[in-house]
Amino acid sequence: MRILLDENLDWRLRRDLPGELVESVPLIGWEGTKNGELPRKAVESGFDILVTMDGNLVHQQNIARQKLAVVALRASTSRLADTRPLMAQLLAMLPRIKPGTLTFLELGSST
């Protein structure tokens, strides 16, 4: 599974997703890519999941038409300390994530 962390997330989250190929928008040189272009680039580059803090992405994109799943994290901030606890839940739900879906993930939510 190839996972792309949006630029609004700390790249160090990839350490909490062992066994998965995880890249970060800034680390691959895509910082500043507009939300409309990012899902397209992600699909073209072979990513399966985009993880973001941008819950408005669903209003900006037709996710159902994408060959990409989007997981929007709900945390008090995008700081590593606030988003890291969500990685265990993300790992647990990976086998069930389907392309073209948007999933909101918050601490304590059922997956």
C-alpha positions in Angstrom: 0.0 0.0 0.0 1.4 3.4 -1.0 0.5 6.3 1.3 1.0 10.0 0.8 1.1 12.3 3.7 -0.2 15.8 2.8 2.1 18.8 3.5 0.0 19.8 6.5 1.2 16.6 8.3 4.6 15.9 9.9 6.6 13.6 7.7 7.7 11.7 10.8 4.3 10.1 10.9 5.6 7.6 8.3 7.6 6.0 11.1 4.3 5.0 12.7 3.1 3.1 9.6 5.6 0.2 9.4 5.3 -2.2 6.5 3.8 0.5 4.3 5.4 2.7 1.7 4.8 6.2 3.0 6.0 9.4 1.4 5.4 13.0 2.4 4.4 15.8 0.0 7.4 18.1 1.0 9.9 15.2 1.0 9.1 14.4 -2.6 9.1 18.0 -3.7 5.4 18.6 -4.2 4.9 21.3 -1.5 2.6 24.0 -2.7 0.7 21.7 -5.0 -2.9 22.8 -5.1 -5.6 20.5 -3.7 -7.1 20.1 -7.1 -3.9 18.8 -8.5 -2.6 16.8 -5.6 -5.0 13.8 -5.9 -4.3 13.6 -9.6 -0.5 13.6 -9.1 -0.9 11.0 -6.3 -2.9 8.7 -8.6 -0.4 9.1 -11.5 2.5 8.3 -9.1 0.8 5.1 -7.8 -0.3 6.2 -4.4 -3.3 4.4 -2.9 -4.1 6.7 0.0 -3.8 10.4 0.7 -3.7 11.3 4.4 -4.5 14.9 5.2 -5.8 17.3 7.9 -7.8 19.1 5.2 -11.4 18.0 5.8 -12.6 20.5 3.1 -11.0 18.3 0.4 -14.3 16.5 0.0 -15.9 19.8 -1.0 -13.2 20.7 -3.4 -12.8 17.3 -5.1 -15.1 14.5 -6.4 -13.3 11.8 -4.3 -15.7 9.1 -5.6 -14.2 9.5 -9.1 -10.6 9.1 -7.9 -8.6 5.9 -7.8 -7.4 7.1 -4.5 -8.7 6.9 -0.9 -8.6 9.9 1.3 -8.2 9.8 5.0 -8.8 13.1 6.8 -7.4 13.2 10.3 -9.4 15.0 13.0 -7.0 16.2 15.7 -6.8 19.4 17.7 -3.7 20.4 15.7 -1.6 19.0 12.9 1.4 18.7 15.4 3.0 15.3 15.6 1.9 14.9 19.2 -1.7 15.3 18.2 -1.7 13.3 15.0 0.6 10.4 16.0 -2.1 8.7 18.2 -4.3 8.3 15.1 -1.7 6.2 13.3 -2.6 2.9 15.1 -6.2 3.4 14.0 -5.1 4.2 10.4 -3.0 1.0 10.3 -5.9 -1.1 11.5 -8.3 0.3 8.9 -5.9 0.0 5.9 -7.1 -3.4 4.7 -10.7 -2.1 4.5 -10.0 1.3 2.7 -11.4 1.4 -0.8 -10.4 3.8 -3.6 -12.8 6.7 -4.1 -13.7 7.0 -0.5 -13.2 9.7 2.1 -12.8 8.6 5.7 -12.6 10.9 8.7 -10.5 9.6 11.5 -10.4 10.9 15.0 -9.1 9.4 18.3 -11.5 6.9 19.6 -13.6 6.6 16.4 -14.4 3.1 15.3 -12.7 1.9 12.1 
